[in-house]
Amino acid sequence: MSAAFLAALRAALPELRLITDPAETERYRHDMTEYAHPGSPLGVAFARSTDDVATIVRLAAAHRVPLVPRGAGSGVSGGALAVDGALTLSLEEMTEILEIDVANLVVRCRPGIINAELGRRVAEHGLFYPPDPASYEYCSIGGNLAENSGGLRCVKYGVTRDYVLGLEVVLADGSVIRTGGKTVKDVMGYDLTGLFVGSEGTLGVITEATLRLIPAPQPKLTLIAFFPSVRAAGAAVAAIFRAGIIPCTLELMDRETNRAVEAAIGVGLDLDAAAMLMVESDAGGAGAVRELDAAEAACTEAGASSVLRSADAKEADWLREARRKAHWALEQGGVARMEDVGVPRSRVPDLLEALEEVAASHGIRIGVFGHAGDGNLHPCFVMERDDPHAEERVERARADLFRHVLRLGGTISGEHGTGTVKKGYLEAQRGPDAIRTMRALKAALDPLGILNPGKLLP
Ligand SMILES: Cc1cc2nc3c(=O)[nH]c(=O)nc-3n(C[C@H](O)[C@H](O)[C@H](O)COP(=O)(O)OP(=O)(O)OC[C@H]3O[C@@H](n4cnc5c(N)ncnc54)[C@H](O)[C@@H]3O)c2cc1C
């Protein structure tokens, strides 16, 4: 069946780049999920057009060969991991920007374009695409759409879903649909755009997106505040919102993370502080100064030991870079398994305390950083590289963490997705009836189960 499928593919698409040699496909087996156990793919096909994707999917359905859609492979929930005997369908060569429509504040693009590149291209027209995962220099828009990714600016601007006006999607039988267009308002029929965003390649393959843009904001002003306890930092987050401001960035790094960042790139962070908040305003001029004044007052009221402001845009970029390097810096000290949990903003202090308890009771180093303004943190379990029991210990600690998160009314994944690493917890969070509904959707859209099998659903 597999050989017949590959032969049919080569006959139908003679120009298609298709690799099957395990030495070549190796780098497409993984994404950035630690402890992942990927399968061995049948091969990797690099689609160049919607027609390529439609033909590949149609032939895969005819031959009952599963497909794993893949963007840039930066996922951390195992969504793009290779599956035994499946064809990995890479979208990385579909990178065109089809149109930048300045009048309608819209960009139409293919899924393979890298997030930062899209940002640079629309900036040439004075426009701005806000969703910016910390991986923005190497993650693709297709992956962002399939994961409904967030990032550092979500606190003010929202997540990927909030910028999607329409999609072109290849369905599991190879047919092609469009779910929306350039209209800002469009409520005809079911919200299929919303259904495909966040569906992790299990319901269809996204081949084009129509994305909403906004005018470019003002340059940012940045403030960092250090706190003697994580609870005080959590209290400052709540106080900032109470003060009536919505900063464009409100990020947290704990002591463990600050130490790792300092050791790796030496930014000059206060290593005695239990936690640090980074607050940014892009309100511009006096507005930005007013926002940061209010944030500073809120931090001081919550017990900040010191508050500093960046002298200029260069220093602000440098501080932001320290935050973006957090995961990488923690990885320099061992295997850093990044989690992605969310709680209502007011419960951030409780989550931070729960994390201290999990670290102490399991004897595990946890570096915490993330989007405190969204209540979305990335605790990183840092393990010795040669610890043979690391995986078991981390599994026990994360199960404990997830129990705390659900107790606090939170979510087991805020932005990284369910993939393979969290599907076992889906029922605990959503309940059996929601799982039944999800299965019904999957069966309706992918009756043969060929799209990204074994991902998302338990
Ligand atoms: C250091 C680091 C920092 C990160 N920071 C953030 C962050 O701040 N916020 C955040 O949300 N995420 C973050 N991530 C996670 C990751 O970068 C995002 O999930 C990103 O959107 C994945 O994009 P990708 O192109 O790499 O997708 P991949 O990893 O290739 O794929 C991800 C999923 O999307 C599916 N998929 C990809 N393309 C398509 C398509 N065209 N059609 C259908 N399905 C498709 C795949 O099947 C898979 O299920 C971070 C990751 C790392 C390593």
The ligand as an SDF file (V2000), in Angstrom:
LIG
                    3D

 53 58  0  0  0  0  0  0  0  0999 V2000
   11.6750   28.3720   22.6090 C   0  0  0  0  0  0  0  0  0  0  0  0
   10.2380   28.2850   22.1800 C   0  0  0  0  0  0  0  0  0  0  0  0
    9.3850   29.3210   22.5170 C   0  0  0  0  0  0  0  0  0  0  0  0
    8.0280   29.2410   22.1830 C   0  0  0  0  0  0  0  0  0  0  0  0
    7.2140   30.2700   22.5210 N   0  0  0  0  0  0  0  0  0  0  0  0
    5.8960   30.2180   22.2490 C   0  0  0  0  0  0  0  0  0  0  0  0
    5.0200   31.2770   22.6400 C   0  0  0  0  0  0  0  0  0  0  0  0
    5.4450   32.2920   23.2080 O   0  0  0  0  0  0  0  0  0  0  0  0
    3.7170   31.1360   22.3590 N   0  0  0  0  0  0  0  0  0  0  0  0
    3.2130   30.0430   21.7180 C   0  0  0  0  0  0  0  0  0  0  0  0
    2.0080   29.9660   21.5140 O   0  0  0  0  0  0  0  0  0  0  0  0
    4.0220   29.0370   21.3220 N   0  0  0  0  0  0  0  0  0  0  0  0
    5.3320   29.0890   21.5670 C   0  0  0  0  0  0  0  0  0  0  0  0
    6.1690   28.0580   21.1760 N   0  0  0  0  0  0  0  0  0  0  0  0
    5.6030   26.8670   20.5080 C   0  0  0  0  0  0  0  0  0  0  0  0
    5.6400   26.8530   18.9560 C   0  0  0  0  0  0  0  0  0  0  0  0
    6.6600   27.6700   18.4400 O   0  0  0  0  0  0  0  0  0  0  0  0
    4.2640   27.2340   18.4030 C   0  0  0  0  0  0  0  0  0  0  0  0
    3.3200   26.2340   18.7570 O   0  0  0  0  0  0  0  0  0  0  0  0
    4.2470   27.4280   16.8750 C   0  0  0  0  0  0  0  0  0  0  0  0
    3.0180   27.9630   16.4860 O   0  0  0  0  0  0  0  0  0  0  0  0
    4.4920   26.1540   16.1010 C   0  0  0  0  0  0  0  0  0  0  0  0
    4.6750   26.5250   14.7420 O   0  0  0  0  0  0  0  0  0  0  0  0
    5.4690   25.5700   13.7250 P   0  0  0  0  0  0  0  0  0  0  0  0
    5.3940   26.1830   12.3870 O   0  0  0  0  0  0  0  0  0  0  0  0
    6.8050   25.2870   14.2440 O   0  0  0  0  0  0  0  0  0  0  0  0
    4.5220   24.2890   13.7790 O   0  0  0  0  0  0  0  0  0  0  0  0
    4.8880   22.7240   13.8710 P   0  0  0  0  0  0  0  0  0  0  0  0
    5.6090   22.4350   15.1300 O   0  0  0  0  0  0  0  0  0  0  0  0
    5.5090   22.2790   12.6040 O   0  0  0  0  0  0  0  0  0  0  0  0
    3.4340   22.1360   13.9570 O   0  0  0  0  0  0  0  0  0  0  0  0
    2.5760   22.4180   15.0380 C   0  0  0  0  0  0  0  0  0  0  0  0
    1.1970   21.8170   14.7770 C   0  0  0  0  0  0  0  0  0  0  0  0
    0.5890   22.4910   13.7000 O   0  0  0  0  0  0  0  0  0  0  0  0
    0.1860   21.5640   12.6940 C   0  0  0  0  0  0  0  0  0  0  0  0
    0.3510   22.2810   11.4250 N   0  0  0  0  0  0  0  0  0  0  0  0
    1.4450   22.9690   11.0130 C   0  0  0  0  0  0  0  0  0  0  0  0
    1.1890   23.5630    9.8350 N   0  0  0  0  0  0  0  0  0  0  0  0
   -0.0780   23.2450    9.5040 C   0  0  0  0  0  0  0  0  0  0  0  0
   -0.9200   23.5410    8.4030 C   0  0  0  0  0  0  0  0  0  0  0  0
   -0.5170   24.3320    7.3960 N   0  0  0  0  0  0  0  0  0  0  0  0
   -2.1860   23.0250    8.3830 N   0  0  0  0  0  0  0  0  0  0  0  0
   -2.6160   22.2460    9.3960 C   0  0  0  0  0  0  0  0  0  0  0  0
   -1.8680   21.9300   10.4550 N   0  0  0  0  0  0  0  0  0  0  0  0
   -0.6140   22.4250   10.5140 C   0  0  0  0  0  0  0  0  0  0  0  0
    1.0810   20.3610   12.8900 C   0  0  0  0  0  0  0  0  0  0  0  0
    0.4550   19.1760   12.4280 O   0  0  0  0  0  0  0  0  0  0  0  0
    1.2200   20.3510   14.3990 C   0  0  0  0  0  0  0  0  0  0  0  0
    0.1070   19.7160   14.9880 O   0  0  0  0  0  0  0  0  0  0  0  0
    7.5320   28.1090   21.4880 C   0  0  0  0  0  0  0  0  0  0  0  0
    8.4110   27.0820   21.1250 C   0  0  0  0  0  0  0  0  0  0  0  0
    9.7430   27.1620   21.4670 C   0  0  0  0  0  0  0  0  0  0  0  0
   10.6540   26.0490   21.0670 C   0  0  0  0  0  0  0  0  0  0  0  0
  1  2  1  0
  2  3  1  0
  2 52  2  0
  3  4  2  0
  4  5  1  0
  4 50  1  0
  5  6  2  0
  6  7  1  0
  6 13  1  0
  7  8  2  0
  7  9  1  0
  9 10  1  0
 10 11  2  0
 10 12  1  0
 12 13  2  0
 13 14  1  0
 14 15  1  0
 14 50  1  0
 15 16  1  0
 16 17  1  0
 16 18  1  0
 18 19  1  0
 18 20  1  0
 20 21  1  0
 20 22  1  0
 22 23  1  0
 23 24  1  0
 24 25  2  0
 24 26  1  0
 24 27  1  0
 27 28  1  0
 28 29  2  0
 28 30  1  0
 28 31  1  0
 31 32  1  0
 32 33  1  0
 33 34  1  0
 33 48  1  0
 34 35  1  0
 35 36  1  0
 35 46  1  0
 36 37  1  0
 36 45  1  0
 37 38  2  0
 38 39  1  0
 39 40  1  0
 39 45  2  0
 40 41  1  0
 40 42  2  0
 42 43  1  0
 43 44  2  0
 44 45  1  0
 46 47  1  0
 46 48  1  0
 48 49  1  0
 50 51  2  0
 51 52  1  0
 52 53  1  0
M  END
$$$$
